[in-house]
Amino acid sequence: MRKLLIVLLGLLVLSAGAAAAAAWRYDAGRDDRLAQGISIADVDVGGMRLPEARAVLAERIGDPLTQPIVVLYRGGQFVFSPSSADLGTNLDALLAHALAESRSGNFLTRAFRDVSGGRLSRRHDLHITYSSEAVQEFVRGVGRTVDAKPREGKSKASFVGIRIKPSENGVAVRKPALTLAIEDAIVDPESSRSLDLPTRVLRPKVTTRELEKRFRYFIAVSRSKKQLRYFVKEKLVKTYRVAIGRIGFETPAGLYEIRSKAVNPAWYVPKKAWAGDLAGKVIPPGDPENPLKARWMGFWDGAGIHGTAESSSIGSAASHGCIRMTVPDVIDLYGRVPLHTPLYIS
């Protein structure tokens, strides 16, 4: 009986030794294999050998991160290369750490875990480094190429009419938005490597529309020609003969606007020496001493366009600074001219 027990015990020892030897041989053949349940950068690499895992991570993570980022703008493009920003990842370190975790313990526990379907359930996050200054320098370079100041609308008045130089919008790269978009793409292997350039429109202070509105109606007076021209939308509509200020009382040159209008106006006599006893008085409409006939369009410090009973003065320098017109002509012009119509006197 004792001999039988010794024989049975010997057989058990031999069987355990054989099992341990088999487990050791099994584990030795898996010295570069990652345990089930391990993921790196959200990529399941469990059960893979190290070269296979490295190749999968390069395809899914490493290679996409190195692809250029293309910024599209008006049919052209700017290309940012992540390598210029010293792009780096911790993929190699993560693989080494994952393998060390997979090989922790002893060959028996590792072999038992593998054959029984055990998992480590380890998740390793990717860490990416890059040069922020390189990104900012790229963004500044894009800005230097794209940024453009707005062009102000300009007007030039003359007796031949008003000429408007069109305004033009400017553009500015939205640099913080572009920086953020590039940095997001750098660290995201699944991101689109193509993005539209974020910009904002810079509006001119003086626009073409504003000038066109201001100069929709326009009056030009030539003192040398003794003529008044009326324009609508930059086109000459009508020409009138006028009288202007005589020597010493010249009609003032410059750009003005019609500031007041009146039908059958009273005359507020300026307190000037030439007005004599009438200085400072108000002469009512229709009074023989009131030289302002029919209509009044004031433009500057007591000066204005008005009708006159002295039709013979038309075509000469005869007034105290005002612009005289015949009564029919001033009535005709008055109905065409809104308040604030620009008036240029040359």
Backbone torsions as a table, in degrees:
resi	resn	phi	psi	omega
1	MET	NA	-45.5	179.6
2	ARG	-61.5	-39.5	178.9
3	LYS	-63.3	-37.8	-179.2
4	LEU	-63.8	-41.9	179.3
5	LEU	-62.9	-41.1	179.7
6	ILE	-62.8	-40.0	179.5
7	VAL	-65.8	-43.7	179.8
8	LEU	-63.9	-41.3	179.0
9	LEU	-63.7	-39.3	178.1
10	GLY	-62.6	-40.4	179.7
11	LEU	-65.0	-39.4	178.8
12	LEU	-63.5	-42.3	178.3
13	VAL	-62.0	-43.8	179.2
14	LEU	-63.3	-40.3	-179.7
15	SER	-65.2	-43.1	179.3
16	ALA	-65.0	-39.4	179.2
17	GLY	-65.0	-39.6	179.1
18	ALA	-65.4	-40.0	179.4
19	ALA	-65.0	-41.9	179.3
20	ALA	-64.6	-40.1	179.2
21	ALA	-64.2	-39.5	178.8
22	ALA	-65.2	-41.0	179.4
23	ALA	-64.4	-39.9	180.0
24	TRP	-63.7	-44.7	180.0
25	ARG	-63.4	-40.2	178.1
26	TYR	-61.1	-46.6	-177.3
27	ASP	-69.4	-35.5	-178.7
28	ALA	-63.9	-30.4	179.2
29	GLY	-78.9	-1.4	-178.2
30	ARG	-122.2	29.2	-175.1
31	ASP	-71.0	-12.6	176.4
32	ASP	-119.3	19.8	-178.5
33	ARG	-103.6	136.7	179.3
34	LEU	-82.5	146.3	-179.7
35	ALA	-69.7	153.8	174.6
36	GLN	-63.0	147.0	177.5
37	GLY	93.4	0.9	-179.7
38	ILE	-95.0	131.7	173.3
39	SER	-128.1	143.9	178.6
40	ILE	-126.0	123.6	-179.1
41	ALA	53.7	41.1	178.8
42	ASP	66.6	17.4	175.6
43	VAL	-108.9	123.5	-179.6
44	ASP	-74.8	110.9	179.3
45	VAL	-113.9	10.8	-179.7
46	GLY	-59.9	135.6	178.9
47	GLY	83.1	-6.0	-179.1
48	MET	-86.4	148.1	169.3
49	ARG	-73.8	158.2	-173.6
50	LEU	-56.4	-47.8	179.3
51	PRO	-61.0	-39.1	179.6
52	GLU	-65.6	-44.7	179.1
53	ALA	-62.0	-41.6	179.8
54	ARG	-62.5	-40.9	180.0
55	ALA	-66.9	-40.8	179.2
56	VAL	-64.9	-43.5	-179.9
57	LEU	-66.7	-35.1	176.9
58	ALA	-64.8	-42.4	-179.1
59	GLU	-69.1	-41.1	-174.5
60	ARG	-86.4	-30.0	-172.5
61	ILE	-120.5	-60.4	-171.9
62	GLY	-61.0	-53.2	-177.6
63	ASP	-63.2	-45.8	178.2
64	PRO	-59.5	-35.5	-178.8
65	LEU	-67.0	-25.2	-178.4
66	THR	-87.5	-7.0	-178.9
67	GLN	-68.3	144.0	-179.7
68	PRO	-64.3	150.6	176.5
69	ILE	-102.9	120.7	-175.0
70	VAL	-103.1	126.1	178.6
71	VAL	-106.4	117.0	-173.9
72	LEU	-93.5	139.0	177.6
73	TYR	-156.5	117.1	174.0
74	ARG	48.4	49.6	176.9
75	GLY	81.9	-7.2	176.8
76	GLY	-111.9	-174.4	-179.1
77	GLN	-154.6	154.1	172.0
78	PHE	-118.3	137.1	-174.9
79	VAL	-116.4	124.3	177.1
80	PHE	-107.1	124.9	179.4
81	SER	-99.5	119.5	179.3
82	PRO	-57.3	-27.7	179.4
83	SER	-64.3	-27.1	178.6
84	SER	-71.4	-14.5	178.6
85	ALA	-103.1	17.5	178.8
86	ASP	53.8	48.5	-179.4
87	LEU	-60.7	134.3	177.5
88	GLY	-143.2	150.9	176.9
89	THR	-130.8	167.2	177.1
90	ASN	-104.5	27.1	-177.8
91	LEU	-59.5	-44.7	-179.5
92	ASP	-62.5	-40.7	179.7
93	ALA	-66.9	-37.8	179.1
94	LEU	-65.9	-40.8	178.1
95	LEU	-63.2	-42.9	179.8
96	ALA	-64.1	-41.0	179.8
97	HIS	-67.9	-40.7	179.2
98	ALA	-63.5	-38.2	178.3
99	LEU	-67.9	-39.2	178.2
100	ALA	-63.5	-39.8	176.4
101	GLU	-63.4	-43.0	-178.7
102	SER	-63.3	-29.5	-177.2
103	ARG	-98.0	7.1	179.0
104	SER	-69.3	161.0	-177.1
105	GLY	83.9	-154.1	177.8
106	ASN	-121.9	173.6	-172.9
107	PHE	-63.7	-30.1	-179.9
108	LEU	-68.8	-46.4	-179.0
109	THR	-67.3	-35.9	179.1
110	ARG	-67.5	-44.2	-179.5
111	ALA	-63.7	-41.8	179.9
112	PHE	-64.1	-41.8	179.7
113	ARG	-61.2	-41.9	-176.4
114	ASP	-69.5	-47.0	-174.8
115	VAL	-73.9	-21.6	-179.8
116	SER	-93.5	1.8	179.2
117	GLY	79.1	21.1	179.5
118	GLY	-69.8	156.2	-178.6
119	ARG	-132.0	148.8	176.6
120	LEU	-85.6	-28.9	-178.0
121	SER	53.3	63.9	177.4
122	ARG	-116.7	133.4	179.0
123	ARG	-120.8	122.3	-177.3
124	HIS	-114.4	124.5	-176.4
125	ASP	-89.1	143.4	179.8
126	LEU	-77.9	140.3	174.6
127	HIS	-122.8	125.9	-177.0
128	ILE	-117.8	136.6	176.4
129	THR	-118.7	148.3	176.5
130	TYR	-160.8	167.6	-178.9
131	SER	-89.3	111.4	176.7
132	SER	-63.4	-34.4	-179.3
133	GLU	-64.6	-36.3	177.9
134	ALA	-64.4	-39.7	177.0
135	VAL	-64.0	-45.7	-178.1
136	GLN	-64.7	-37.1	178.2
137	GLU	-66.4	-38.8	175.6
138	PHE	-61.5	-44.7	-180.0
139	VAL	-63.1	-41.9	177.9
140	ARG	-62.5	-39.2	178.5
141	GLY	-63.6	-40.5	176.2
142	VAL	-62.2	-42.4	179.3
143	GLY	-61.6	-41.3	180.0
144	ARG	-62.8	-30.6	-179.4
145	THR	-81.9	-39.2	-170.1
146	VAL	-94.4	-40.1	-173.3
147	ASP	-56.3	133.0	178.7
148	ALA	-144.5	130.5	178.8
149	LYS	-71.7	151.3	176.4
150	PRO	-69.1	151.2	175.8
151	ARG	-101.5	124.0	-178.3
152	GLU	-72.6	141.6	172.3
153	GLY	-70.0	143.1	-178.4
154	LYS	-132.3	149.0	177.8
155	SER	-124.6	146.3	176.6
156	LYS	-131.3	115.1	-177.9
157	ALA	-96.7	141.6	175.0
158	SER	-156.6	178.0	179.5
159	PHE	-67.3	-23.5	179.2
160	VAL	-82.1	-4.0	176.7
161	GLY	130.6	-170.1	178.4
162	ILE	-105.6	133.9	177.4
163	ARG	-117.2	126.8	-176.8
164	ILE	-109.8	123.5	173.9
165	LYS	-91.2	118.2	-171.3
166	PRO	-60.8	147.6	172.0
167	SER	-80.2	166.7	178.9
168	GLU	-147.8	133.0	178.2
169	ASN	-65.7	147.3	171.5
170	GLY	-98.8	179.4	-179.8
171	VAL	-144.8	145.8	177.3
172	ALA	-137.6	134.1	175.7
173	VAL	-68.0	133.0	174.1
174	ARG	-80.2	85.6	-169.8
175	LYS	-61.0	-44.4	176.9
176	PRO	-60.1	-39.6	-179.9
177	ALA	-66.9	-40.9	178.6
178	LEU	-65.7	-42.6	178.5
179	THR	-58.6	-47.0	-179.5
180	LEU	-63.3	-41.1	-179.4
181	ALA	-63.8	-41.6	179.7
182	ILE	-68.1	-43.2	-179.3
183	GLU	-65.3	-35.9	175.7
184	ASP	-63.8	-41.2	-179.5
185	ALA	-68.5	-35.9	-178.8
186	ILE	-59.3	-40.3	-172.7
187	VAL	-97.4	4.6	-178.5
188	ASP	-121.7	103.3	-178.1
189	PRO	-65.4	-17.3	-179.3
190	GLU	-97.0	1.3	-177.5
191	SER	-74.0	157.1	172.1
192	SER	-68.8	136.3	179.9
193	ARG	-92.6	16.9	178.7
194	SER	-132.0	128.8	-179.4
195	LEU	-143.7	153.2	178.5
196	ASP	-82.8	139.4	-179.4
197	LEU	-66.7	122.6	176.6
198	PRO	-78.5	124.8	-179.0
199	THR	-135.3	166.9	171.9
200	ARG	-131.7	148.7	-178.6
201	VAL	-84.8	134.7	175.3
202	LEU	-103.1	116.3	-177.3
203	ARG	-87.5	137.3	174.9
204	PRO	-69.5	153.2	177.6
205	LYS	-70.1	-34.1	178.7
206	VAL	-117.3	115.6	-176.3
207	THR	-102.3	161.2	175.3
208	THR	-57.4	-43.0	-178.2
209	ARG	-61.7	-41.5	179.3
210	GLU	-63.5	-42.1	179.8
211	LEU	-67.8	-40.8	178.3
212	GLU	-62.8	-36.5	177.6
213	LYS	-69.4	-43.6	-178.9
214	ARG	-64.2	-41.1	-175.6
215	PHE	-103.3	24.6	175.8
216	ARG	-57.3	-42.5	173.3
217	TYR	-114.1	139.4	-174.0
218	PHE	-150.9	136.4	177.2
219	ILE	-117.5	134.5	176.4
220	ALA	-127.5	132.9	-179.9
221	VAL	-121.7	130.2	173.9
222	SER	-105.0	116.1	179.0
223	ARG	-69.1	-33.2	-179.2
224	SER	-72.4	-36.7	-179.4
225	LYS	-87.9	-13.5	-175.9
226	LYS	56.0	46.3	-179.3
227	GLN	-131.2	151.4	172.8
228	LEU	-122.3	130.2	179.0
229	ARG	-114.5	140.3	-180.0
230	TYR	-117.2	127.6	-176.2
231	PHE	-120.6	145.8	171.4
232	VAL	-129.8	125.0	-179.0
233	LYS	53.2	44.4	175.0
234	GLU	71.0	7.8	179.0
235	LYS	-111.5	135.9	179.3
236	LEU	-68.6	127.1	-179.0
237	VAL	-104.8	-41.6	-175.1
238	LYS	-158.4	150.3	177.3
239	THR	-123.0	136.0	-179.4
240	TYR	-124.7	147.6	171.1
241	ARG	-86.5	141.2	-176.2
242	VAL	-138.0	169.0	168.2
243	ALA	-112.2	150.7	-178.3
244	ILE	-125.4	-178.1	-179.0
245	GLY	-68.2	141.5	179.4
246	ARG	-81.2	175.4	-178.2
247	ILE	-56.7	132.5	-177.0
248	GLY	90.6	-17.8	178.9
249	PHE	-133.3	39.8	-173.0
250	GLU	-58.5	140.5	171.5
251	THR	-63.8	128.0	-173.3
252	PRO	-70.1	134.2	176.6
253	ALA	-80.2	155.4	176.8
254	GLY	134.6	-175.7	-179.5
255	LEU	-103.8	122.9	-178.7
256	TYR	-129.1	-170.6	171.4
257	GLU	-145.9	158.2	177.8
258	ILE	-73.0	112.5	-173.8
259	ARG	-98.6	-20.1	-180.0
260	SER	-151.1	152.6	177.3
261	LYS	-137.7	145.7	178.4
262	ALA	-154.3	143.4	174.1
263	VAL	-96.5	133.0	-177.1
264	ASN	45.8	64.9	-170.4
265	PRO	-73.6	150.8	165.3
266	ALA	-76.8	159.4	178.9
267	TRP	-109.6	114.0	175.0
268	TYR	-89.4	99.9	-170.8
269	VAL	-68.1	125.2	178.1
270	PRO	-62.2	148.3	175.4
271	LYS	-81.6	70.2	-179.1
272	LYS	-120.3	154.2	-178.7
273	ALA	-61.0	-35.0	-176.2
274	TRP	-67.0	-17.9	-178.7
275	ALA	-79.6	-12.3	177.7
276	GLY	58.4	-134.8	-176.6
277	ASP	-68.0	-15.3	-178.5
278	LEU	-84.2	-10.6	-175.6
279	ALA	-53.2	128.6	177.1
280	GLY	84.0	-5.4	-178.8
281	LYS	-88.0	164.0	173.9
282	VAL	-111.6	116.8	-179.7
283	ILE	-98.6	120.2	-173.8
284	PRO	-71.2	163.8	177.7
285	PRO	-59.3	143.4	176.7
286	GLY	84.0	-13.2	177.8
287	ASP	-66.6	135.3	179.7
288	PRO	-55.9	-28.1	-179.0
289	GLU	-83.8	-2.9	178.5
290	ASN	-90.0	111.4	-178.2
291	PRO	-79.9	-7.6	-176.2
292	LEU	-88.8	108.0	-174.2
293	LYS	-108.4	137.2	169.0
294	ALA	70.9	-61.6	-174.4
295	ARG	-142.1	155.6	178.0
296	TRP	-137.9	132.8	173.6
297	MET	-132.3	98.4	-176.6
298	GLY	-82.0	143.9	-179.5
299	PHE	-134.1	-18.9	-177.9
300	TRP	-166.5	120.1	166.9
301	ASP	39.5	53.8	178.0
302	GLY	88.5	-7.7	178.6
303	ALA	-93.5	145.7	179.6
304	GLY	-163.5	-179.3	175.3
305	ILE	-102.2	129.5	-178.7
306	HIS	-150.5	163.2	174.4
307	GLY	-78.9	157.3	-179.4
308	THR	-136.2	148.9	173.8
309	ALA	-83.1	-14.2	-179.2
310	GLU	-91.5	71.4	-177.8
311	SER	-59.3	-27.1	-179.2
312	SER	-67.5	-17.8	179.9
313	SER	-79.1	-15.9	-178.6
314	ILE	-61.1	132.9	-177.6
315	GLY	93.5	8.0	-178.3
316	SER	-132.9	176.7	173.0
317	ALA	-99.4	101.8	-169.1
318	ALA	-135.7	-17.2	-171.7
319	SER	-92.8	179.8	174.2
320	HIS	-94.1	28.2	177.1
321	GLY	123.1	-20.8	179.6
322	CYS	-76.4	168.0	174.7
323	ILE	-105.3	118.2	-178.6
324	ARG	-95.6	145.5	174.4
325	MET	-136.1	160.2	172.7
326	THR	-66.3	156.3	-178.3
327	VAL	-59.2	-48.0	178.4
328	PRO	-59.1	-39.3	-178.4
329	ASP	-68.4	-42.8	-177.7
330	VAL	-68.3	-34.2	175.8
331	ILE	-65.5	-41.8	178.4
332	ASP	-62.7	-46.7	-178.5
333	LEU	-66.8	-41.2	-177.0
334	TYR	-54.9	-42.3	-178.9
335	GLY	-70.2	-15.1	-177.8
336	ARG	-96.4	-18.3	-166.6
337	VAL	-106.9	114.9	174.8
338	PRO	-77.0	163.7	169.8
339	LEU	-57.8	148.6	177.5
340	HIS	73.3	11.1	173.8
341	THR	-64.1	128.4	179.0
342	PRO	-65.3	144.6	-179.6
343	LEU	-132.6	122.7	179.0
344	TYR	-113.8	127.7	-179.6
345	ILE	-116.8	122.4	-177.9
346	SER	-115.9	NA	NA
